Amino acid sequence: MNGMKETVLMVNPEQAQRALLLCWRCNIPVALIGGVGVGKTTLVRDLIARLQTMQEKKEHTKEKKSKKQYKMWYHRLPTTPLEDLQGIPSRKEGKNGGPATLEYLMLPDMPFDNDDTGIIFGDEFDRVTEVAVQNAFMSYLESDCIIHGHKLSPNAFVVLAMNGTSDMYTTELSRATRTRICSLYVSRHTEGASESYQEWAKANGISAVGQTFSKYRPELFTRDEDFEEQSECVPRSADVADRVLQKAKEMKLKTDDILTPVIAGLIGKKAAIEFMAIARLINEAPSVEDILDDPLHVRIPDNMSIFTALCRGLCDEVQGDQYKAAKACRYIVRWPAEHAAAAFKELHKHIPAIVTFPSFMKWTKDHPGLLT
């Protein structure tokens, strides 16, 4: 396909690497979806190499030899036997003449029953024709994955690679899979992609001819990016999106340009736009700390949709503290009456004593009937 239907939010390979680090921090499996030859496998290999280099430099500054190794466990899933994923059954003789038992032998180069760190890479996940293989690999998507008594390393991160609807002979994923992963759509035609490619090309021996061709004739590359969105907004994926939003604030790397695509990869583009809009509104509202410091003068939000979130934050903060509750009441009485009434009803569940607070008593006198 040479046209691009703008139905999904896309990231360039460099952004995809940062998005992987964010999802890794949140323990959320990722599906990298992109056209043939876009560099999905390459960007994962490069990320592992970069992390290992950073680890070695870190250890070197401490005058210690690096012990931590970042690994990549590669599976081309359409040709992966089921036993490679679930183990091979083996008879184990009982001790002291006891009954024999059945145990499963796992691949020795997979991170089972250890703390190895790295990425389990399931390539061409949507080209698996054997349902049993795809279902077996789904087990790896679960946190605290245990297969036949063997526990997957808590430091192993699962990444899938797919072509999605950009190519033929791919299969649609089940809802059970789609709502457990973050779908990231990778493109070499997005903003910043050319610059990130040039850096990669210089570091990986691409000649001046190849670099120049890619930079100045990008229109000659096939743009097979007519994807259909896979993510769905369900309660589980919305909760995961909230976790990503919170963890992004703790990350040292840049996340402002990848946060919306990551959220969209969890709950869909439409829901992500609404989700991020609410996040921006709440970030613009006064903090609970500011409210309790100066309840009589801190500003009142202009957007009505913020009051529910503020009420939730205040209730979580007071938690039986009447002194804080009194300050919260002095702020709430300044709200529009209908929002104040809803907030008082919620606050009363936590602090029944608010009915004795002067600010509350005056408000109820000025607004008779709103709390009945």
N, C-alpha and C positions, 0 to 999 in steps of 0.2 A: 504494500500500500504506500502511496506517495503523499496522501493527505493525512492530516492529523485531526481527529475529532476530540475536542477539548472536553472530555467527560471526567477526567481524573486530575488530581494534582500530582505533578511530577517533580523529581529531584535529579540533579546531576550526580555523577559517581562520587564526587567529593562530598556532597551533601549526604549521599546515601551512607557513606562511612560514618559520618557524625551521627546520623539517625540510628545506625546499628549500635553505636556506643550508648546512646540514650536508651534504646530498647533493652540492651544487655543489662544496663544498670537497673532497669525495671523488671527484668526477667520475663520479657515478652518475646516469644518467637517471631521472626520476621520472614515474610515472603518477598523476595526481590523479583519484581515482575518487569520484564523489558523485552525488547525485540531481540532477534537473533544477532549475536555479535556485539551487543551494547557494552559488554564487559562486566557482567554480574559476578562471574567467578573470579575475574581478575581483581576487582575491587575488594573482594573478601580476602583473597590471598595477600594483597597489598596491605590491608588493614592488619592482618596477623603479623606480617613482617614488620610493620611500623610499630606495633605494640611491643614486639620482641626487642626491637632496637631501643625503644624508650626504656624498657625494663633493664636492659644491659647497661645503658648509660646511668640509670638510677643506681644500680648496684655498684657500678664502677666508682661513682662518687663516694660510696660508702666503703671503698677499698675492699669489696667482697666480690667474689666470682658469682655471676648470675646463676641462681638455682631455678628460678621460675621460668618455665618455658610455655610460650603460647603456641598452641598446636591447631591444626586444621584436619578434621576427620572427614574425608570426602566420600560421598556415596552417589554414584550415578544411578538413581533409583529405578529407572525402567529395566535395568539389567542386574539389580541387586537381588540375590536370593533371599527368601523370607528368613531362612535360618541365620543369615548375617545380622539381621535386626533383632530377632527374638531368641537366638541361641540354639545350640544343638543339644537335644536330650541325650543324656549319658547315664548309664547304670553306675551307681556308687555302692560298693559293697559295704554292708553294715559292720560296725566295730564289734570285736569279740563275738563273732558269730551271729550278730543281730541281723534283722531283716535288711535287705537291700533297699535303697531309695533311688529316686530319679532326680538328677540335677541337670541344669542347663549350662553348657559351656559357652561363654560369650567370646566374641572376637577379641584377641589379645591387644589389638591396637585401638580399641574403643575405650572411652573413659568410664568404665564401670568399676565400682568398689574402690575408687581412689578420688583424689582431689585435683586431678589434672585440669588445666585451664585452656580453653580454646573454643573453636566453633565447629559444631557438627553441621556439615554442609550437605543438604539433600538436593542434589541437582535434578532438574527436569521433573519436579514433583507432579506437575499436572500432565505428564505423559505416561504415568504409571497405569498400565492396563489391568494389572492384577489387583483387585480390591484388597486382598489380604495384605499385600505389601504396603499399600498406602495406609491402611488401618494400623498396621504394625508401627509404621513410622509416626503415626499420630500419637502413639504412646510417649514419644520423645518430646512432644509439645507440652506435656503436663509438668508442672513443678513437682519436685520430689518424685521423679519418675523411677519406678522400680519394676523391673522385668524379670519374672521368674526368680525373685529373691535377690537379684543383682541391682544395686542402686546406682543410678547415673550420677556422675560428679556434679555437685552443686555449682561448679565453676564452668560447666559446659553450656554453651549458648547455641541454640538451634536456628539455622538460617536455611530457608528454602529458596530455590531459584526456579522461575517459571517464565514461559513466554505468554501465558494468558491467551486472550483472544486476538493477539497480534499475529498468530500463526495458526496453521492447520493442525488437526489431529491432537489438539489438547483437550483435556476433559475438565468439566466444571467441578469445583471442589464442593464438598458437602458443607452445609451450614455449620456443622459441628467444628469443622476445620477453620472456616472463614472467620468465625467469631472467637477463635483462639489465637489468631495471629494478627500482626500488623502488616498490611499490604503496602509495600513501597514501590512506586512506579518509577523506574529508572530510565532517563533519557540523556542522549548526548546532544540534544538540541535545546536544552533549557538554558536560562541565564547562568553564566559562569561556567558552563560545561567546557567551552573551548579553552578557557584559561587553565582549568584543572587538568585537562587532557595534556596541554603543552607541558605542564610541570611533570606529569607522569611520563610523557614521552621522552623528555630529556633525561630522566633518571633511569629509563629502561632501554636505552640504546636505539630509539627510533631516530632515523637519520633526518637531516635537514629537509630532504625531499618529502618524507612522510609527514613531518610536522607542518611544513608549508602547505601541502595538499590538504590536510585536515583543517587547517586554519582558514584558508582562503577559498576552498571549494566545498564547503559543507553541504551545499545544495545537491551534490552528487550522491550523497549517502542516502540509502533507502530509509524512509521514515515509517516504519511499521509500528505505529503507536496508537492505533485505534482500539484502545482498551475499553473493556466494560468493568465498571466498579464491582469489587467483590465484597467490600466491607459492609457490615450491617450495624445499625444502632440498636443494640439489645442491652438490657440492664448490666450484663457482665462486661460488655465491651465499653459501655459508658463509665463504669467504675474504673476500668483499666485506663481509660483516657484521662480520668482525674488523677490517677497515680502518676502518669507520664507528666502531666502539667506540674505536679508538685516536685517531682524529681528533677525536672528541667531547671528549676530555680537553684538546685544544688550543684549542677554540673559546672565545671570550669570551662568547658568548651562552648563555642557559640551555638545557640539553639534557636534564636529568633526566626531564622529563615527556614528551619526544618520543622518547627513545632506544629504548624497547621497541617503540612503533609502527613506527619506522623499521626496526629489526631484523626485526620481523614482516613488514614490507613486502618484505623480501629473502628470508627463509627460512620464512615462515609463522608463525602465532601459536603453535602448539604448540612448534616448535623454538625460537622466540624466547624463550619462557618458560624453557626449559631453558638456553639460551645465556646469558641474563641471570642466571640463578641461579648458574651456574658463574662468571660474571664477579664476582658479589658475593662468592662464597666465596673466590676468588683474591684479591680486594681486601682481604679480611679476614685473609689469611695474611700472615706476615712477608715483607718484601721481601728480595730477594737481598742487597742492601746491608746490611740489618740482620743477616742470617744470618752474613755474612762478618765483620761487626764484632764479633759476640759469639756464636759458634757453640755455646758451652757453656750459655748461659742464655736465648737467644731462644726464644720459646714454640714448641711443637709444635702444629700444627693439630688440631682435634678431628675434622674431617671427612676421611674416608679418601680421598675423590676429589681432594683437593688435592695429594697427594703426587706424582702424575704431572706436574702443572704445575710444582711446585717443582723436581723433578728436571730438567725441561727448562730451567728458568731458570738453575739452578746450572751445568749443562753448558755452556750458552751463554756464561755469564760466565767460567768458568775458562779455556777455550780454550787449553790448553797451559801455563797458569800453575800450577806445582806448589805455590806458596805458597798460592794461593787454593784449589787442590784439597785441600790438607791441612786447611784450615779447613772446607771443604765436608764432608769425611769426618768431622770431629769433630761436625758437626751431624747427619749422616745416621745415625751409630751410635745416636743417640737415638730414631730412628724405630721403629715396629713392624717386627719382623724381616723379614716378607715384602716390605714396601715398601722397606726398606733394601737388601735383596738385589737387587731390581730396579734401584734407583738406582746401586748399586755396579757392576752389569754395564754400565749405560749410561755411567757416569763413566769406567770402565776403557777404553772405546773412545777417549776423549779424552785421558786421562792414564794410560797403562799403569803408570806408576811408583807408582800408589796402593797396589800390592801390598806396597810397602816401608814404607808409612806405619804408625807404631805403632798409631794408632786403628783402622785397617783390619785389621791383623794380629790385634789383640786381639778384634775383632768376629768374624772368621772362626773364631778358636779357640773363642769362646763359642757360635757358631752353625754347627757343622760340617755340611757337606752342602748348605747352602742355595745356595751359588754353583756347585754342580756341575751 
